[in-house]
Amino acid sequence: MDIDRLLSVFDPQTAAVQHGSVVNRYLSDLKGYYADPRAYEAASSGGNPLVYSVSSLEPGHEAGDLHFGVGMMLPGKIGNEYYLTKGHYHAWRAAAEYYIGLSGSGMVLLEDERTQETHLIPMTPNAVIYVPGYNAHRTINTGTVPLTYIGIFAANAGHDYGSIAERNFRHVVVEQDGQPVLIERQTYLASLGRA
């Protein structure tokens, strides 16, 4: 077996993975994901900044193989809503995942497709977060420095971004009185006079 499949090195500050592939997401890639379209348009008029990147390694595609990705999310907000990832379900809905916090501070938003339960889990250095199957999951940077983390998942989990793009998460995480607060999307829009 090739040593590159057995050993990889990553930088916990930049999320770069040796021999990995990189996906960069810019603000323009996140149109429709933030709750407040006016705040999004105002932020977009100032340019197209990088919001997050994920470097991943897929060493095998056999049953039982594992993949991993290292994410790096910059700090920022669109209106009062913190920078976020697109979020996704796994294509194989039963597949679970682990997130491990490396640096910075943020949250993982979980929404169960079957029960409609929502959980907001703190992500800090050394935190290990279990993402159960059937849960849409999104990472949110609530800090002032880049948030980095690693995700480990089954090779056949797949990613379903389309379901989130179609109906988004039911909740948003916004800053209120200097703290991150979980609020229903429609309630938040109503508070802005935009429901």
C-alpha positions as CSV (number, residue, x, y, z in Angstrom):
1,M,0.0,0.0,0.0
2,D,1.2,3.5,-0.9
3,I,2.5,5.5,2.1
4,D,0.5,8.5,1.0
5,R,-2.6,6.6,1.8
6,L,-1.4,5.8,5.3
7,L,0.1,9.1,6.4
8,S,-0.9,12.7,5.7
9,V,0.0,15.9,7.4
10,F,-2.2,18.9,7.9
11,D,-1.7,22.5,9.1
12,P,-4.2,23.1,11.9
13,Q,-4.0,26.9,11.4
14,T,-4.5,27.1,7.6
15,A,-6.3,23.7,7.1
16,A,-4.0,22.7,4.3
17,V,-3.7,18.9,3.8
18,Q,-0.7,17.3,2.3
19,H,-1.9,15.6,-1.0
20,G,-5.4,16.9,-0.4
21,S,-7.9,18.6,-2.6
22,V,-9.1,22.1,-1.7
23,V,-12.5,23.7,-2.1
24,N,-12.8,27.4,-1.5
25,R,-16.2,29.0,-0.8
26,Y,-16.5,32.7,-1.4
27,L,-19.4,35.0,-0.4
28,S,-20.9,34.7,-3.9
29,D,-21.1,30.9,-3.4
30,L,-23.4,31.5,-0.4
31,K,-26.1,33.5,-2.0
32,G,-29.5,32.4,-0.5
33,Y,-27.9,30.7,2.5
34,Y,-28.0,33.8,4.8
35,A,-31.4,34.8,6.2
36,D,-31.3,38.5,5.4
37,P,-31.1,39.1,1.7
38,R,-30.5,42.8,2.1
39,A,-27.6,42.3,4.4
40,Y,-26.2,39.8,2.0
41,E,-26.5,42.2,-0.9
42,A,-24.9,45.0,1.1
43,A,-22.0,42.7,2.1
44,S,-21.6,41.5,-1.5
45,S,-21.3,45.1,-2.8
46,G,-18.0,45.3,-0.9
47,G,-16.4,42.5,-2.8
48,N,-16.3,38.7,-2.8
49,P,-14.3,37.6,0.2
50,L,-13.3,34.0,1.0
51,V,-15.6,32.7,3.7
52,Y,-14.2,29.2,4.2
53,S,-12.1,26.5,2.7
54,V,-12.0,22.7,3.1
55,S,-9.0,20.5,2.3
56,S,-9.9,16.9,2.1
57,L,-8.2,13.5,1.6
58,E,-10.0,10.5,0.2
59,P,-7.5,7.6,0.5
60,G,-9.9,4.8,-0.5
61,H,-13.4,4.1,-1.7
62,E,-13.9,0.6,-0.4
63,A,-16.7,-0.3,2.2
64,G,-15.3,0.6,5.6
65,D,-12.9,3.3,4.3
66,L,-12.7,6.7,6.0
67,H,-12.3,10.2,4.5
68,F,-11.4,13.4,6.3
69,G,-11.5,17.1,5.6
70,V,-10.0,20.0,7.4
71,G,-12.0,23.2,7.4
72,M,-10.9,26.8,7.9
73,M,-13.6,29.4,8.3
74,L,-12.8,33.1,8.5
75,P,-14.6,35.4,11.1
76,G,-17.3,37.7,9.9
77,K,-21.0,38.4,9.7
78,I,-23.7,39.1,7.2
79,G,-25.8,41.6,9.1
80,N,-26.0,40.0,12.5
81,E,-25.6,36.4,11.2
82,Y,-22.2,34.8,11.6
83,Y,-20.2,33.4,8.7
84,L,-21.4,29.9,8.0
85,T,-20.8,26.9,5.8
86,K,-23.4,25.8,3.2
87,G,-24.2,22.8,5.4
88,H,-25.3,19.4,4.2
89,Y,-26.9,16.1,4.8
90,H,-25.0,12.9,4.0
91,A,-26.3,11.3,0.8
92,W,-26.3,8.1,2.8
93,R,-28.5,9.6,5.5
94,A,-27.6,7.0,8.2
95,A,-23.9,8.0,8.0
96,A,-22.5,9.8,11.1
97,E,-19.5,12.1,11.3
98,Y,-17.0,13.4,13.9
99,Y,-15.9,17.0,14.1
100,I,-12.8,17.9,16.1
101,G,-12.1,21.5,16.9
102,L,-8.6,22.7,16.3
103,S,-8.5,26.4,16.8
104,G,-10.9,29.4,17.1
105,S,-14.4,29.2,18.4
106,G,-17.7,28.5,16.7
107,M,-20.8,26.3,16.7
108,V,-22.1,23.3,14.8
109,L,-25.8,23.5,14.0
110,L,-27.6,20.2,13.8
111,E,-31.1,19.7,12.4
112,D,-32.6,16.2,12.5
113,E,-34.5,15.5,9.3
114,R,-36.8,13.0,11.0
115,T,-37.7,14.6,14.3
116,Q,-37.1,18.3,13.5
117,E,-34.9,18.6,16.6
118,T,-32.3,21.3,16.5
119,H,-29.1,21.4,18.5
120,L,-26.4,24.1,18.6
121,I,-23.1,22.6,19.8
122,P,-20.0,24.7,20.8
123,M,-16.9,24.0,18.8
124,T,-13.6,24.9,20.5
125,P,-10.1,23.5,20.4
126,N,-10.1,19.8,21.4
127,A,-13.9,19.5,21.3
128,V,-15.1,16.3,19.7
129,I,-18.6,16.6,18.3
130,Y,-20.6,13.6,17.2
131,V,-22.9,14.3,14.2
132,P,-25.5,11.6,14.1
133,G,-27.0,10.3,10.9
134,Y,-30.0,12.0,9.4
135,N,-28.8,15.4,10.7
136,A,-28.1,18.4,8.5
137,H,-25.0,20.0,9.8
138,R,-23.5,23.5,9.4
139,T,-20.4,25.1,10.9
140,I,-20.5,28.7,12.1
141,N,-17.6,30.9,13.2
142,T,-18.7,32.9,16.2
143,G,-15.3,34.2,17.1
144,T,-12.9,36.9,15.9
145,V,-10.1,34.6,14.5
146,P,-10.3,31.7,11.9
147,L,-12.1,28.6,13.1
148,T,-10.4,25.4,12.1
149,Y,-11.6,21.8,12.6
150,I,-11.4,18.3,11.2
151,G,-14.3,16.1,10.0
152,I,-14.0,12.3,9.7
153,F,-16.7,10.4,7.9
154,A,-17.4,7.2,6.0
155,A,-16.1,7.1,2.4
156,N,-19.6,6.3,1.1
157,A,-21.4,9.0,3.2
158,G,-21.6,11.4,0.2
159,H,-22.8,15.0,0.5
160,D,-26.3,16.3,-0.2
161,Y,-26.0,20.0,-0.5
162,G,-29.1,20.3,-2.7
163,S,-31.6,19.7,0.1
164,I,-30.1,22.6,2.0
165,A,-30.0,24.9,-1.0
166,E,-33.6,24.2,-1.6
167,R,-35.1,24.7,1.9
168,N,-32.1,25.9,4.1
169,F,-31.9,25.4,7.9
170,R,-35.0,26.3,10.0
171,H,-32.8,28.2,12.4
172,V,-30.1,30.8,12.2
173,V,-27.3,31.8,14.6
174,V,-27.1,35.6,15.1
175,E,-25.2,37.9,17.4
176,Q,-27.4,39.5,20.1
177,D,-25.8,41.6,22.9
178,G,-22.4,40.2,21.9
179,Q,-23.4,36.6,22.1
180,P,-24.4,33.9,19.6
181,V,-28.2,33.2,19.8
182,L,-30.1,30.4,18.0
183,I,-33.4,31.7,16.6
184,E,-36.0,30.4,14.1
185,R,-35.3,31.8,10.7
186,Q,-38.9,33.2,10.2
187,T,-38.8,34.8,13.7
188,Y,-35.5,36.5,12.9
189,L,-36.8,37.8,9.5
190,A,-40.0,39.0,11.3
191,S,-37.8,40.9,13.8
192,L,-36.1,42.7,10.8
193,G,-39.5,43.4,9.2
194,R,-38.7,41.1,6.3
195,A,-40.9,38.0,7.0
